[in-house]
Amino acid sequence: GKDVPYWQKNGVVNYPDIKSNFVKGVTNYLNENREYLSSALGSNITLGEASVSAEFLNDRIILRVNMPTTVKGYPIQQPYIVEVNTKFGKLVDFSTKFVNYATNTRPFEYHTLSTMLLSPMENGVSVIPIYIALMDCGSYVFKSWNDVKPELEHAIAVTLAQTYMPGKAPVNMLKKSGYPKYTLTSIDGNTYSDIDVKFYLPDDFELTRETFKMTPDPISAFAKPVPFAGVCVSDPVYVNYYLTYPVVVRASDGTSNLQFAFQVYINNNQPGDWSTIATVETDTHAMLCSNPSCYIDMTVKSSSGQPISMASVSFMNCPLGVTDENGRIAGPAPCGAGKLEIIKNGYGVYKEMKTSDELTGEVTLYKRPTVNFVPYEVSVQEWSDGKHVIYYGEDYIRPVTDKMVYLAFYPKENPFKDRVLPIEVYLDSSGTTTDVLPAGEYMASGYLMSQDFTTMYGGFVADVVIEEDMDGKDVYVYIPVSPEFEELTNQTEIGEKMIELTNVLYECGILPLSETPYEQEEMCVV
C-alpha cells in the first residue's frame, strides 16, 4: 500500500533501526501515560521517568523497564522484567538481511524475465514478445504498448504470487497454473522456515510509460519471401524492455508482522545496473515528454462517424493517453513538430507529421476487415489479329496450385505520408486470411510466381477498393497468366504486359479482385 516504506529504492538500501525504534516506542508510551497509569493503579502509587532496554531473541522479547515506583512512600525494586512471546526479533533479522539479498542477487528480476519468456502464445507469438521471427508467408505481428501492458502486469503479479521461501513451494504448481514456481535460496544459511513470507504488489499498482518502456514501440514484423529460397521470413525483431516496479514484503509469525517495499529494475532484458537508473529515467526525450507546454484536443472516429474509444495517441513519440468513450483526447502535449500516431486494434494505424498547433479537429480511422483471399489463375492466350482469348472451361480459369501469389497494395489517398512501401499479402494455393489492409482505395498489383519466387507467370495492376463490410468474407483474386510472360526480364516490358493482361480481364468482365466468383459462360475474345 501507499504507507509501506521503501527499504531499497534505486539500488540504495536504507532501512530503519527497528529494534531501537521499538524500545523508543515503549519508552515514550510509558512516559506519556505516567499520570494515567498512576491513577489507574491507585492514589498511593507514584511513577518516575521510565527507561527501557530490550533483548530480542528468536522466540521472545525480554523487556527490562526501569521506572522508579513508590507505594505509600516505599520504593519498588527495579527493573521490571517482562517477556513477550513473539518472533519479532527473527522478523527483523529476516527483513534486514532479505532486502540486501534481493538487491545484490536480483532474484525477482530473473524470475520476472523468466515469466515473460514463458508467457502464453497467441497466433504463434508470445503475448510478451522478446524475439520474433515469422516464417509463414504473409504472417504479421503488430503490438502496441497498450497491448503488452496488461500482459506484463499479469506476468509481474504471477511472478510474485509464485515466489516462495525455501521449502515452502507447493507441489505440482506448474500443472495448476501453467507458470513455473520460483524458490528463493537460503539467506546466510537460514531458510526462516518458521515465519510466513509473502510478496505483493501495492493495491493501486499500474504500469505507466515511465515505469515500462519497450523498444521498438510498437512491435511489428511481417514475413516476406526470400528470393530463390522458396521460403518466407520476417526481419528478426528483438524487443528490449525497461521495467521497474515495487515489491511489498510481508513477514509474519502469526502474532507479529513486519512489511516493507523494495524496487525491481530490469533494463535491456536483464537486471538493470543501479548506477544507470537515474539516466534512463531522465533522458532528453523523457524530459520533453514530461514537460508538455502545448495542448491536444482531438476526436477519433470510424468511417461511419462513430467515436472510437481506447485509441492510443502519441505525438513526437510522447504518449498522450487514450481516447475516452466519446473518442476524444484532450490534455497537455509537447510543443514542436513531429509524428502524430493513433493506434487502435482492428483499425489502420494513423501517422501524419503535424505541428503542435495542428493537434485539433477530427481524425478518421478505417477498420481492417478480416478478408480471405482465394487465388485463381486465368490463362490468356494469343488470338489472331493481335487479339487475346480466354477459353471456356475449368482448365483456363482454375484455382492456384503449387504456386504463390504476391499482392502489393498502395493507398491512393495516403494519410501515411512517411509510408513508401506497399502493404503486402502473400497467398499460397489455399489462400490467405488476413486483416492487414485498412478499408480504402488502393492501386494494387498482383503476381503469380513459382514457390521459390524465381519464375513469374503473370500479373495485374488495377485500382481496387477494400470495404469494411468485406469482414469475414471471401475475396476472389484473378491473376492473368500467359506463356510469353515467363520469357520477360525487362521491368518495363513486364509492366506493359501486366497492363495488357489486366485490360483483357476487364474486357471479359473479370475483376482482378471480386467479392463474387466469376461465372464463365463462354470463351472471350478481345
Secondary structure by P-SEA (a helix, b strand, c coil): cccccccccccbbbbcaaaaaaaaaaaaaaaaaaaaaaaaacccccccbbbbbbbbcccbbbbbbbccccccccccccbbbbbbbcaaaaaaaaaaaaaaaaaacaaaaaaaaaaaaaccccccccccccbbbbcccccccccccccaaaaaaaaaaaaaaaccccccccccccccccbbbbbbccccccccccbbbbbbccccccccccccccccccbbbbbbbccccccccccbbbbbbbbbbbbbbbbbcccccccbbbbbbbcccccccccaaaaaaccaaaaaaacccbbbbbbbbcccccccccbbbbccccccbbbccccccccccccbbbbbbbbbccccbbbbbbcccccbbbbbbbbbcbbbbbbbbbbbbbbcccccccccccccccccccbbbbbbbbbcccccccccccbbbbbcccccccccccccccbbbbbbbccccccccccbbbbbbbccccccbbbbbbbbbcccccccccaaaaaaaaaaaaaaaaaacccccccccccccccccc
